[in-house]
């Protein structure tokens, strides 16, 4: 999506949210690839963090009515009450948002809120291990569900984000784009970067995988995730 079109679209979405929610809209921020500058036109979602003064079914319905107009807008909706605790529970999610976000309306949700590195590490390791579990499940049930290729396409961004979060929480500086991060990820985890580059190509042009292709992808991806888990076990104390 071109820059001008993105801005126009965001302006319309925010205005509709303001009209539908009124004073209940505390803040609205865009985050992720659209702010990083590596969004893929027609592929990448527009990520919106929507904070409500009161999170209620009526407010959720108002948001649904607005977002039904644009399927590329992916909302993350929370109430302002208990927001600091939510940021602890979703520590890595909020740490990622915090690195690349822009307030479109209302108050800055991060203003005055400190980051808890120990909690971020705990949640990061939890998410990493969960990703490894889900990857194995998707592969061993691939004949039953026949959607491993779809799973693969959807796990690419989370995979890059997980590997990046581990390194950031270990004080490793990373470039902005996924492509530019690959040499750093390869160096730190001692893994072959070719599969990561192939993953980015697959994300841009998803395709149906044969069973042999699925097995080859899984062999490489599981090795990457398992290597990251071992790295965490060696570098992060309990």
Backbone bond lengths (Angstrom), bond angles and torsions (degrees), N, CA, C in turn:
res aa  C-N    CA-C-N  psi(-1)  N-CA   C-N-CA  omega(-1)  CA-C   N-CA-C  phi
1 X - - - 1.461 - - 1.527 108.96 -
2 X 1.270 117.93 126.43 1.460 122.21 -178.47 1.515 110.67 -64.77
3 X 1.356 115.36 155.74 1.459 120.22 -175.49 1.507 113.36 -57.25
4 X 1.349 117.13 -48.48 1.469 120.06 -178.41 1.520 111.37 -63.37
5 X 1.341 116.99 -42.17 1.456 120.36 178.97 1.522 111.16 -64.26
6 X 1.337 116.14 -38.50 1.462 120.37 178.54 1.518 110.35 -62.84
7 X 1.321 117.02 -46.29 1.457 120.60 -179.60 1.529 111.00 -62.64
8 X 1.327 116.17 -42.45 1.467 119.77 178.80 1.526 110.44 -62.64
9 X 1.327 116.10 -44.41 1.456 120.96 -179.08 1.527 111.01 -63.21
10 X 1.333 116.47 -44.56 1.463 120.81 179.49 1.524 110.56 -62.85
11 X 1.320 115.91 -41.88 1.460 119.58 178.90 1.517 111.70 -59.48
12 X 1.326 116.56 -41.23 1.454 120.60 178.97 1.522 111.49 -67.46
13 X 1.337 116.52 -43.04 1.460 120.51 -179.63 1.523 110.79 -62.74
14 X 1.334 116.21 -46.84 1.467 119.87 -179.25 1.527 110.83 -62.69
15 X 1.319 117.30 -41.49 1.464 119.51 179.42 1.530 110.89 -63.63
16 X 1.324 116.94 -40.79 1.460 120.15 178.37 1.527 111.30 -66.26
17 X 1.335 116.75 -36.97 1.463 119.77 176.07 1.534 110.86 -64.89
18 X 1.320 115.97 -42.02 1.471 120.00 177.41 1.523 110.60 -62.44
19 X 1.330 116.98 -42.13 1.461 120.67 179.83 1.525 111.04 -65.82
20 X 1.333 116.36 -40.80 1.460 119.96 -175.83 1.511 114.40 -78.96
21 X 1.339 116.56 -30.02 1.465 120.62 -174.80 1.522 113.23 -104.38
22 X 1.303 117.07 -22.09 1.458 120.57 -179.44 1.517 112.12 59.91
23 X 1.327 116.23 -135.40 1.466 121.53 -177.69 1.518 112.72 -68.48
24 X 1.327 117.23 -11.64 1.471 119.68 -178.97 1.523 112.61 -74.66
25 X 1.330 118.20 -13.52 1.462 121.04 177.61 1.528 108.86 -82.65
26 X 1.320 116.42 107.87 1.470 121.76 -178.77 1.526 110.80 -79.26
27 X 1.328 116.06 -47.21 1.464 119.72 177.30 1.516 110.36 -162.14
28 X 1.324 114.83 159.39 1.462 122.00 177.08 1.523 107.82 -142.18
29 X 1.321 116.48 125.79 1.459 121.30 -177.70 1.517 110.10 -132.11
30 X 1.314 116.66 144.91 1.452 122.17 172.55 1.523 107.95 -96.21
31 X 1.338 116.06 143.81 1.465 118.91 179.37 1.531 109.50 -147.40
32 X 1.322 115.76 170.53 1.458 120.93 175.60 1.510 114.25 90.97
33 X 1.332 115.83 -146.34 1.464 121.50 -169.80 1.524 112.85 -63.17
34 X 1.339 117.46 -31.66 1.468 119.39 179.86 1.524 111.42 -65.75
35 X 1.336 117.04 -27.85 1.465 121.52 177.66 1.526 109.87 -88.93
36 X 1.333 116.56 -37.30 1.473 119.66 177.72 1.516 111.52 -64.57
37 X 1.331 116.73 -30.61 1.453 120.62 -179.88 1.511 114.13 97.88
38 X 1.356 117.58 10.26 1.472 119.19 -179.83 1.522 112.16 -117.39
39 X 1.344 116.43 27.35 1.461 120.13 176.02 1.519 110.13 -66.88
40 X 1.334 116.34 142.62 1.463 122.03 178.32 1.521 108.18 -100.85
41 X 1.323 116.50 120.26 1.466 121.04 -176.98 1.520 111.03 -57.33
42 X 1.328 115.45 129.54 1.456 121.05 178.20 1.506 114.44 79.18
43 X 1.338 117.96 -5.68 1.472 122.06 -178.17 1.524 111.02 -117.91
44 X 1.333 116.63 -52.38 1.462 121.03 -175.23 1.524 111.74 -71.59
45 X 1.328 115.24 140.98 1.457 120.48 174.11 1.518 110.61 -77.04
46 X 1.327 115.31 158.30 1.462 121.77 171.04 1.518 106.39 -98.04
47 X 1.329 116.66 108.91 1.464 121.62 -174.77 1.523 111.10 -87.40
48 X 1.329 116.66 123.02 1.456 121.96 179.43 1.527 110.16 -119.72
49 X 1.319 115.57 128.45 1.459 122.21 170.22 1.527 107.42 -95.30
50 X 1.328 115.59 113.59 1.462 121.40 -177.16 1.526 108.62 -112.23
51 X 1.328 116.77 116.17 1.466 122.04 179.40 1.524 108.45 -106.34
52 X 1.321 114.74 123.84 1.466 121.28 -179.91 1.519 110.27 -102.72
53 X 1.323 116.53 144.79 1.461 118.86 172.85 1.521 110.16 -63.43
54 X 1.331 115.59 -38.79 1.461 121.12 174.47 1.521 108.46 -136.22
55 X 1.341 116.22 116.81 1.454 121.07 178.41 1.523 108.47 -83.35
56 X 1.323 116.45 113.70 1.462 121.63 -174.47 1.527 109.55 -141.59
57 X 1.337 117.54 159.61 1.461 119.52 177.44 1.526 113.13 -56.55
58 X 1.340 117.32 -36.30 1.466 119.68 178.89 1.527 110.82 -63.79
59 X 1.340 116.30 -41.55 1.463 120.43 178.41 1.527 110.47 -66.24
60 X 1.338 115.99 -40.19 1.468 119.81 179.59 1.529 110.53 -62.38
61 X 1.319 116.10 -39.61 1.459 120.30 178.94 1.534 111.29 -65.65
62 X 1.331 116.00 -37.97 1.465 120.10 177.71 1.527 110.85 -63.78
63 X 1.344 116.11 -40.52 1.462 120.26 178.42 1.523 110.07 -66.22
64 X 1.336 116.71 -43.49 1.467 120.82 179.40 1.525 111.00 -58.71
65 X 1.318 116.88 -40.55 1.466 121.27 179.97 1.524 111.07 -61.79
66 X 1.331 115.97 -39.91 1.467 120.41 178.89 1.524 111.09 -69.58
67 X 1.338 116.16 -47.38 1.457 119.71 -172.16 1.518 113.68 -77.86
68 X 1.333 117.24 -14.01 1.463 119.67 173.48 1.524 111.67 -60.74
69 X 1.320 116.44 -19.50 1.467 121.24 -179.26 1.522 112.51 -78.40
70 X 1.341 117.25 -18.78 1.465 120.27 -175.58 1.523 109.53 -143.93
71 X 1.331 116.32 101.89 1.463 120.53 -175.48 1.522 113.25 -71.35
72 X 1.332 118.48 -12.47 1.460 120.50 179.59 1.519 113.21 -83.61
73 X 1.336 117.57 -9.98 1.468 120.29 178.01 1.522 108.77 -83.82
74 X 1.330 116.23 121.62 1.462 122.28 -179.41 1.529 108.77 -109.84
75 X 1.341 118.65 109.81 1.461 120.84 -173.79 1.533 113.33 -90.10
76 X 1.308 115.97 145.90 1.466 124.43 169.63 1.530 104.80 -121.71
77 X 1.337 116.30 104.22 1.464 121.84 -168.62 1.525 110.26 -109.47
78 X 1.333 116.09 126.72 1.464 121.95 178.10 1.519 109.93 -139.96
79 X 1.330 114.92 156.83 1.447 120.37 173.03 1.520 110.64 -88.27
80 X 1.341 116.28 150.97 1.465 120.11 -179.49 1.522 111.26 -68.73
81 X 1.334 116.73 -32.82 1.468 119.68 177.22 1.531 108.98 -65.18
82 X 1.309 115.90 126.64 1.460 120.47 -179.51 1.517 114.60 76.90
83 X 1.341 117.32 13.59 1.460 120.04 -178.57 1.535 112.88 -57.74
84 X 1.342 119.23 -44.03 1.476 118.11 177.95 1.530 112.63 -57.90
85 X 1.327 118.04 -38.00 1.465 120.38 178.57 1.530 110.85 -69.69
86 X 1.329 116.28 -37.19 1.467 119.43 176.00 1.523 110.17 -61.89
87 X 1.331 116.71 -37.79 1.456 120.38 -179.69 1.524 111.28 -67.48
88 X 1.326 117.63 -27.29 1.460 121.23 174.57 1.519 110.07 -73.29
89 X 1.342 116.31 -45.49 1.467 120.95 -178.67 1.516 111.90 -64.83
90 X 1.329 116.93 -35.61 1.467 122.16 178.61 1.523 109.20 -111.11
91 X 1.321 115.57 48.84 1.469 121.11 -170.59 1.520 112.70 -55.90
92 X 1.319 117.95 -46.65 1.465 119.61 -177.09 1.511 111.97 -73.15
93 X 1.313 117.06 -35.97 1.466 120.62 176.75 1.519 109.61 -58.79
94 X 1.325 116.29 -46.91 1.459 119.75 -178.52 1.523 112.00 -72.73
95 X 1.330 117.13 -32.10 1.467 119.21 176.18 1.529 110.06 -63.32
96 X 1.348 115.95 -39.77 1.465 120.60 177.96 1.528 111.08 -66.24
97 X 1.326 116.22 -44.57 1.465 119.94 178.21 1.524 110.19 -60.14
98 X 1.312 115.06 -42.68 1.470 121.31 -174.84 1.524 112.22 -60.86
99 X 1.335 116.48 -30.28 1.467 119.73 -178.26 1.523 111.76 -73.27
100 X 1.336 116.93 -31.30 1.471 120.39 -175.74 1.521 109.88 -141.38
101 X 1.321 116.21 84.41 1.463 119.44 177.92 1.520 110.00 -146.25
102 X 1.316 114.94 161.07 1.458 121.16 176.47 1.525 108.54 -144.55
103 X 1.307 116.05 127.66 1.460 120.70 179.68 1.520 109.13 -73.36
104 X 1.328 115.72 125.83 1.461 121.26 178.47 1.519 111.99 -97.48
105 X 1.326 115.05 -28.42 1.466 119.23 -179.26 1.525 109.00 -157.96
106 X 1.322 115.40 142.10 1.457 120.76 172.84 1.516 114.17 81.84
107 X 1.337 115.10 -155.69 1.460 121.92 -174.39 1.522 111.63 -82.19
108 X 1.331 115.25 153.78 1.463 121.24 173.92 1.526 107.97 -74.63
109 X 1.348 118.86 115.33 1.462 119.97 -174.89 1.522 114.24 -68.30
110 X 1.337 117.89 -15.45 1.457 121.05 -177.57 1.525 113.21 -98.42
111 X 1.313 117.16 -4.79 1.460 120.41 -174.69 1.529 110.63 -60.87
112 X 1.334 115.01 121.51 1.462 120.41 176.06 1.510 115.02 80.41
113 X 1.324 118.50 4.33 1.468 120.66 -178.70 1.526 109.75 -102.03
114 X 1.337 118.90 118.91 1.463 121.63 -179.45 1.522 111.75 -75.53
115 X 1.324 116.90 159.12 1.464 122.60 176.38 1.525 109.55 -96.83
116 X 1.328 117.37 139.35 1.463 123.75 179.73 1.530 108.26 -106.94
117 X 1.340 116.16 100.63 1.468 120.12 -174.60 1.512 112.07 -65.15
118 X 1.318 118.49 -40.21 1.464 120.51 -178.44 1.524 110.89 -63.62
119 X 1.323 116.95 -40.72 1.452 120.35 177.86 1.529 110.46 -68.00
120 X 1.327 116.68 -37.98 1.461 119.90 178.08 1.524 110.82 -62.44
121 X 1.323 117.08 -39.80 1.461 120.05 178.83 1.528 111.02 -64.57
122 X 1.334 116.05 -42.25 1.461 120.22 179.15 1.527 110.56 -60.51
123 X 1.324 116.02 -49.27 1.462 120.61 -178.24 1.531 110.70 -66.64
124 X 1.317 116.62 -36.67 1.465 120.98 179.43 1.525 110.43 -63.37
125 X 1.325 116.84 -46.70 1.467 119.54 178.91 1.525 110.52 -64.63
126 X 1.313 116.92 -39.81 1.461 121.27 177.82 1.535 110.70 -58.92
127 X 1.335 115.89 -46.04 1.466 120.71 -179.85 1.525 111.26 -65.87
128 X 1.326 116.74 -38.73 1.459 121.26 179.18 1.523 110.94 -62.95
129 X 1.316 115.89 -46.63 1.468 119.89 179.57 1.530 110.73 -66.00
130 X 1.329 116.47 -36.97 1.458 119.96 177.96 1.526 111.08 -66.05
131 X 1.331 116.66 -38.76 1.459 119.78 177.46 1.521 110.97 -62.62
132 X 1.316 116.32 -40.36 1.464 120.23 177.97 1.528 110.83 -63.14
133 X 1.336 117.18 -42.30 1.464 121.07 177.46 1.521 111.72 -61.66
134 X 1.346 116.07 -46.31 1.466 120.20 -177.85 1.522 111.74 -67.31
135 X 1.329 116.54 -33.82 1.453 119.32 177.91 1.521 111.04 -65.36
136 X 1.331 116.05 -43.97 1.462 120.18 177.86 1.528 110.29 -62.58
137 X 1.339 116.51 -43.68 1.462 120.31 179.86 1.531 111.02 -61.44
138 X 1.330 116.61 -44.38 1.460 120.31 -179.80 1.523 111.33 -61.32
139 X 1.335 116.00 -35.72 1.462 119.25 -177.83 1.525 112.00 -76.21
140 X 1.332 116.93 -46.02 1.467 118.25 -175.49 1.527 112.10 -72.29
141 X 1.326 117.67 -17.75 1.475 120.25 177.05 1.527 112.01 -106.04
142 X 1.322 117.76 16.58 1.464 121.16 -173.23 1.525 112.23 -64.18
143 X 1.327 118.90 -33.52 1.457 120.44 -179.91 1.528 110.63 -72.50
144 X 1.322 115.95 -30.00 1.457 120.18 -178.86 1.526 110.92 -76.45
145 X 1.339 116.47 -43.70 1.465 120.03 -174.01 1.532 113.41 -99.05
146 X 1.323 117.46 -22.88 1.466 122.55 177.30 1.533 112.81 54.41
147 X 1.321 115.57 45.64 1.457 117.87 178.85 1.528 112.28 -143.09
148 X 1.329 116.50 28.17 1.461 119.18 179.71 1.516 111.15 -63.00
149 X 1.342 117.46 -35.83 1.465 119.95 179.63 1.524 110.82 -64.19
150 X 1.333 116.86 -37.10 1.463 120.29 177.80 1.534 110.34 -68.63
151 X 1.343 115.47 -40.32 1.464 118.86 176.26 1.529 110.30 -60.38
152 X 1.322 116.00 -44.47 1.462 120.42 -178.57 1.523 111.11 -58.99
153 X 1.336 116.89 -45.66 1.464 120.38 -179.25 1.524 111.68 -61.37
154 X 1.336 116.79 -36.56 1.464 120.40 -176.78 1.530 113.13 -82.28
155 X 1.327 117.98 -16.10 1.475 118.98 -176.85 1.519 112.52 -91.86
156 X 1.330 118.67 -6.84 1.460 120.31 -172.76 1.526 112.05 -65.64
157 X 1.338 117.12 -51.38 1.462 119.06 179.38 1.525 111.45 -62.26
158 X 1.352 120.07 -46.95 1.470 119.30 176.36 1.526 113.37 -57.78
159 X 1.329 117.17 -36.48 1.462 120.18 179.28 1.520 110.86 -63.19
160 X 1.337 116.56 -48.90 1.467 119.40 178.64 1.530 110.59 -61.69
161 X 1.330 116.37 -39.82 1.466 119.84 -179.57 1.525 111.35 -65.89
162 X 1.337 116.82 -40.19 1.465 119.60 179.49 1.524 111.64 -64.63
163 X 1.319 116.36 -47.03 1.465 119.47 179.08 1.521 110.69 -62.76
164 X 1.317 116.44 -38.57 1.466 120.67 179.53 1.517 111.06 -67.36
165 X 1.344 117.20 -41.29 1.464 120.73 -179.44 1.526 111.06 -63.00
166 X 1.329 116.70 -39.79 1.469 119.68 178.42 1.527 109.94 -58.98
167 X 1.314 116.13 -45.70 1.461 119.87 -177.16 1.524 111.23 -69.31
168 X 1.321 117.54 -41.33 1.468 119.83 178.53 1.527 110.71 -61.14
169 X 1.337 115.97 -40.55 1.465 119.89 -179.96 1.520 111.89 -73.32
170 X 1.321 116.20 -3.76 1.465 121.82 173.67 1.522 110.61 -113.11
171 X 1.353 114.99 19.94 1.476 122.90 174.50 1.520 113.40 65.30
172 X 1.331 117.57 32.19 1.456 121.95 175.00 1.527 108.19 -98.38
173 X 1.318 116.57 125.95 1.464 120.87 178.46 1.526 110.31 -76.15
174 X 1.332 115.06 140.23 1.456 120.14 -178.16 1.516 110.44 -128.20
175 X 1.345 117.51 144.35 1.466 120.71 173.27 1.518 110.42 -65.98
176 X 1.323 116.33 171.36 1.457 121.19 -176.13 1.531 112.36 -74.41
177 X 1.326 118.16 -44.68 1.465 120.18 -173.01 1.529 111.29 -88.31
178 X 1.343 115.87 152.88 1.456 121.23 177.14 1.524 110.70 -59.91
179 X 1.321 116.63 -43.12 1.463 121.20 -178.73 1.525 111.12 -57.65
180 X 1.329 116.46 -44.71 1.468 120.39 -178.39 1.527 112.83 -73.49
181 X 1.333 117.11 -17.74 1.468 119.88 178.78 1.522 112.41 -79.52
182 X 1.314 116.81 -20.60 1.464 120.23 -171.98 1.534 113.14 -55.53
183 X 1.353 120.58 -46.86 1.472 118.67 178.79 1.529 113.10 -60.12
184 X 1.341 116.90 -34.87 1.467 119.89 179.31 1.530 109.98 -69.07
185 X 1.324 116.63 -44.16 1.462 120.88 178.47 1.523 110.46 -61.57
186 X 1.325 116.13 -42.84 1.468 120.68 178.74 1.529 110.93 -61.30
187 X 1.328 116.61 -44.14 1.463 121.11 -177.98 1.530 111.75 -66.47
188 X 1.326 116.28 -46.34 1.466 119.67 -173.77 1.529 112.49 -72.38
189 X 1.327 117.26 -40.49 1.461 120.39 -177.13 1.527 113.35 -95.04
190 X 1.352 115.82 -7.34 1.465 120.29 -179.16 1.524 111.20 58.01
191 X 1.318 116.10 52.17 1.456 121.84 178.49 1.529 109.38 -122.34
192 X 1.325 115.88 162.82 1.462 121.98 179.36 1.525 108.49 -78.34
193 X 1.315 116.56 123.57 1.461 120.52 -174.85 1.526 113.18 -79.80
194 X 1.344 117.65 -11.76 1.462 119.84 -175.65 1.521 111.72 -59.21
195 X 1.329 117.39 -41.05 1.464 120.04 -178.89 1.524 110.93 -65.88
196 X 1.332 117.96 -33.52 1.464 120.78 178.40 1.528 110.78 -66.89
197 X 1.321 116.30 -39.99 1.473 119.44 177.32 1.534 110.46 -66.55
198 X 1.332 115.60 -39.44 1.461 119.30 177.61 1.528 111.21 -64.80
199 X 1.333 116.04 -34.14 1.465 119.88 178.25 1.522 111.40 -63.05
200 X 1.316 116.80 -42.45 1.465 120.06 179.37 1.530 110.74 -63.72
201 X 1.324 116.70 -36.63 1.469 120.09 176.82 1.530 110.00 -66.99
202 X 1.336 116.21 -39.45 1.467 120.33 179.39 1.525 110.81 -65.49
203 X 1.333 116.44 -35.61 1.459 120.49 178.68 1.527 111.01 -63.60
204 X 1.324 116.14 -39.30 1.458 120.31 179.68 1.526 111.85 -71.89
205 X 1.336 116.42 -33.37 1.475 120.30 -178.27 1.530 109.77 -135.88
206 X 1.341 117.58 76.06 1.468 120.27 179.14 1.522 110.94 -61.29
207 X 1.317 116.62 150.17 1.466 120.74 -179.81 1.532 109.19 -147.86
208 X 1.307 114.56 162.84 1.451 120.69 176.09 1.520 109.29 -73.26
209 X 1.345 116.34 132.13 1.456 120.47 -177.59 1.520 111.22 -99.93
210 X 1.314 116.01 141.03 1.464 120.20 169.23 1.526 107.91 -73.97
211 X 1.319 116.71 167.18 1.465 119.27 -179.81 1.524 110.88 -64.22
212 X 1.332 115.91 -35.70 1.468 119.14 177.60 1.515 111.91 -66.07
213 X 1.333 116.64 -40.53 1.470 120.69 177.32 1.527 110.61 -62.72
214 X 1.326 116.14 -43.29 1.469 120.25 179.60 1.523 110.40 -60.23
215 X 1.324 117.15 -41.64 1.470 120.94 179.89 1.526 110.96 -64.65
216 X 1.348 116.65 -41.06 1.468 119.81 179.41 1.529 111.22 -67.24
217 X 1.342 117.30 -42.68 1.462 120.09 177.63 1.523 110.03 -60.91
218 X 1.323 116.17 -45.38 1.458 119.36 -176.23 1.531 110.95 -63.55
219 X 1.305 117.10 -40.50 1.464 120.01 179.77 1.526 110.91 -58.09
220 X 1.320 116.03 -43.24 1.460 119.97 -178.50 1.526 112.47 -73.83
221 X 1.330 116.20 -42.03 1.464 119.50 -176.66 1.518 112.06 -70.76
222 X 1.328 116.46 -39.87 1.464 118.36 177.89 1.520 110.71 -62.50
223 X 1.325 116.65 -38.67 1.460 120.03 178.02 1.529 110.88 -60.19
224 X 1.334 117.00 -42.06 1.466 120.55 179.26 1.522 110.76 -62.98
225 X 1.331 116.84 -48.90 1.465 120.04 -178.95 1.520 111.59 -64.73
226 X 1.315 116.56 -42.19 1.462 119.74 -179.23 1.523 110.77 -65.69
227 X 1.332 116.45 -38.59 1.463 120.36 176.88 1.526 110.59 -63.01
228 X 1.337 117.08 -40.00 1.469 120.83 178.70 1.526 110.85 -64.77
229 X 1.331 117.23 -40.24 1.467 120.35 178.25 1.529 110.42 -62.85
230 X 1.320 116.87 -44.91 1.466 120.87 178.53 1.530 110.28 -62.31
231 X 1.333 116.75 -38.99 1.472 121.26 178.66 1.526 110.34 -61.25
232 X 1.325 116.05 -45.59 1.463 120.46 178.78 1.524 110.89 -61.67
233 X 1.318 116.62 -44.10 1.464 120.14 179.71 1.524 111.48 -60.02
234 X 1.325 116.28 -33.82 1.466 120.37 -178.12 1.526 112.69 -81.82
235 X 1.330 118.30 -28.92 1.461 121.21 -171.64 1.524 114.53 -104.82
236 X 1.319 118.11 -24.46 1.456 120.55 -178.90 1.516 110.12 -108.95
237 X 1.314 116.92 121.02 1.450 120.46 177.08 1.518 110.58 -75.43
238 X 1.322 116.08 154.02 1.470 120.36 178.26 1.517 109.55 -64.55
